[in-house]
Amino acid sequence: MAIQERFKGVGVAMITPFNEDGSIDFQSLGKMIDYVIDGGVDYIVALGTTAETPTLYIPERVEVAAFVTKQVAGRVPLVIGVGGNSTSEVLDQLHEIDLSGADAILSVTPYYNKPSQEGLYQHFKRVSEASPLPIILYNIPGRSGVNMLPATTLRIAQDMPNVIGIKEASGKIDQIEEVIRGRQEGFLVLSGDDGMAVDVMRRGGDGVISVAANLFPVQFGKCVKLAAEGKYSEADEAYAPYDEVVQALFAEGNPTGVKCALKAKGLIGGTMRLPLVEGTQALYEKFVKFIEKYDLH
């Protein structure tokens, strides 16, 4: 099986639960990993945006990566986020994080310093040369402040054989479709937005790295499976009832919404690290109602 086949379908962007004192709640993290695997996700993505990774010190990232690797125990493929806005620091992480139990890394476009398209290319060239694992690019201009254009994505894919795909969270379906049309065989295009997953797959995409799968992996996985089988109308129908839940997950930002929902479900506490804060009481009560309404227990 080609390595790319391992990352089709539903990947779940794991949260990082915290204790009330702000320390990492490894017990709840272990329970969450078991919960989503039992719910049928195809693979796990640790240390991404949803994991509040920018608030984790590098030693904590090392510890989380080791814990997740041990907890997953080869039951599903594992992707570990290794990114940042300093290329040299990303290279340091590649050395410091034990990636021996992972199957790929997810590496985000450098944020805040707004590199040019050539800067993005040179950044990923260095990461590609240093990475011991295949790389999935992560384009999320709403957070990074820079949009990696299709021409740059395709140039990277052409020149760097260990870059095997992209998580596209630009929210621009025409841009995502341009990458799909221009990609070489085997290059993965994954939706970075739950609400766009079926539409991306309708246009030839390969799946989604999902926030919603933290909350309802079985139901969301069914939608994606139908789309993977080419049953797009059925996938739309399966997704439609949950659209208001997905909208609520992002109403106060991510991962604020999903942590609030998981707290309402009784799976984790709601603690977050500043500058992020817990969801409002109104959002919490909304999720309590959704959990009953859609039987998300």
Secondary structure in CASP SS format (residue, H / E / C, confidence):
PFRMAT SS
TARGET T0000
AUTHOR 0000-0000-0000
METHOD secondary structure of the structure
MODEL  1
M C 1.00
A C 1.00
I H 1.00
Q H 1.00
E H 1.00
R H 1.00
F H 1.00
K C 1.00
G E 1.00
V E 1.00
G E 1.00
V E 1.00
A E 1.00
M C 1.00
I C 1.00
T C 1.00
P C 1.00
F E 1.00
N C 1.00
E C 1.00
D C 1.00
G C 1.00
S C 1.00
I E 1.00
D C 1.00
F H 1.00
Q H 1.00
S H 1.00
L H 1.00
G H 1.00
K H 1.00
M H 1.00
I H 1.00
D H 1.00
Y H 1.00
V H 1.00
I H 1.00
D H 1.00
G C 1.00
G C 1.00
V C 1.00
D C 1.00
Y E 1.00
I E 1.00
V E 1.00
A E 1.00
L C 1.00
G C 1.00
T H 1.00
T H 1.00
A H 1.00
E C 1.00
T H 1.00
P H 1.00
T H 1.00
L C 1.00
Y C 1.00
I H 1.00
P H 1.00
E H 1.00
R H 1.00
V H 1.00
E H 1.00
V H 1.00
A H 1.00
A H 1.00
F H 1.00
V H 1.00
T H 1.00
K H 1.00
Q H 1.00
V H 1.00
A C 1.00
G C 1.00
R C 1.00
V C 1.00
P C 1.00
L E 1.00
V E 1.00
I E 1.00
G E 1.00
V C 1.00
G C 1.00
G C 1.00
N C 1.00
S C 1.00
T H 1.00
S H 1.00
E H 1.00
V H 1.00
L H 1.00
D H 1.00
Q H 1.00
L H 1.00
H H 1.00
E H 1.00
I C 1.00
D C 1.00
L C 1.00
S C 1.00
G C 1.00
A C 1.00
D C 1.00
A E 1.00
I E 1.00
L E 1.00
S E 1.00
V E 1.00
T C 1.00
P C 1.00
Y C 1.00
Y C 1.00
N C 1.00
K C 1.00
P C 1.00
S C 1.00
Q H 1.00
E H 1.00
G H 1.00
L H 1.00
Y H 1.00
Q H 1.00
H H 1.00
F H 1.00
K H 1.00
R H 1.00
V H 1.00
S H 1.00
E H 1.00
A H 1.00
S C 1.00
P C 1.00
L C 1.00
P C 1.00
I E 1.00
I E 1.00
L E 1.00
Y E 1.00
N E 1.00
I C 1.00
P H 1.00
G H 1.00
R H 1.00
S H 1.00
G C 1.00
V C 1.00
N C 1.00
M C 1.00
L C 1.00
P H 1.00
A H 1.00
T H 1.00
T H 1.00
L H 1.00
R H 1.00
I H 1.00
A H 1.00
Q H 1.00
D H 1.00
M C 1.00
P C 1.00
N C 1.00
V E 1.00
I E 1.00
G E 1.00
I E 1.00
K E 1.00
E E 1.00
A C 1.00
S C 1.00
G C 1.00
K C 1.00
I H 1.00
D H 1.00
Q H 1.00
I H 1.00
E H 1.00
E H 1.00
V H 1.00
I H 1.00
R H 1.00
G H 1.00
R C 1.00
Q C 1.00
E C 1.00
G C 1.00
F C 1.00
L E 1.00
V E 1.00
L E 1.00
S E 1.00
G C 1.00
D C 1.00
D H 1.00
G H 1.00
M H 1.00
A H 1.00
V H 1.00
D H 1.00
V H 1.00
M H 1.00
R H 1.00
R C 1.00
G C 1.00
G C 1.00
D C 1.00
G E 1.00
V E 1.00
I E 1.00
S E 1.00
V C 1.00
A H 1.00
A H 1.00
N H 1.00
L C 1.00
F C 1.00
P H 1.00
V H 1.00
Q H 1.00
F H 1.00
G H 1.00
K H 1.00
C H 1.00
V H 1.00
K H 1.00
L H 1.00
A H 1.00
A H 1.00
E C 1.00
G C 1.00
K C 1.00
Y H 1.00
S H 1.00
E H 1.00
A H 1.00
D H 1.00
E H 1.00
A H 1.00
Y H 1.00
A H 1.00
P H 1.00
Y H 1.00
D H 1.00
E H 1.00
V H 1.00
V H 1.00
Q H 1.00
A H 1.00
L H 1.00
F C 1.00
A C 1.00
E C 1.00
G C 1.00
N C 1.00
P C 1.00
T H 1.00
G H 1.00
V H 1.00
K H 1.00
C H 1.00
A H 1.00
L H 1.00
K H 1.00
A H 1.00
K C 1.00
G C 1.00
L C 1.00
I C 1.00
G C 1.00
G C 1.00
T C 1.00
M C 1.00
R C 1.00
L C 1.00
P C 1.00
L C 1.00
V C 1.00
E C 1.00
G C 1.00
T C 1.00
Q H 1.00
A H 1.00
L H 1.00
Y H 1.00
E H 1.00
K H 1.00
F H 1.00
V H 1.00
K H 1.00
F H 1.00
I H 1.00
E H 1.00
K H 1.00
Y C 1.00
D C 1.00
L C 1.00
H C 1.00
END
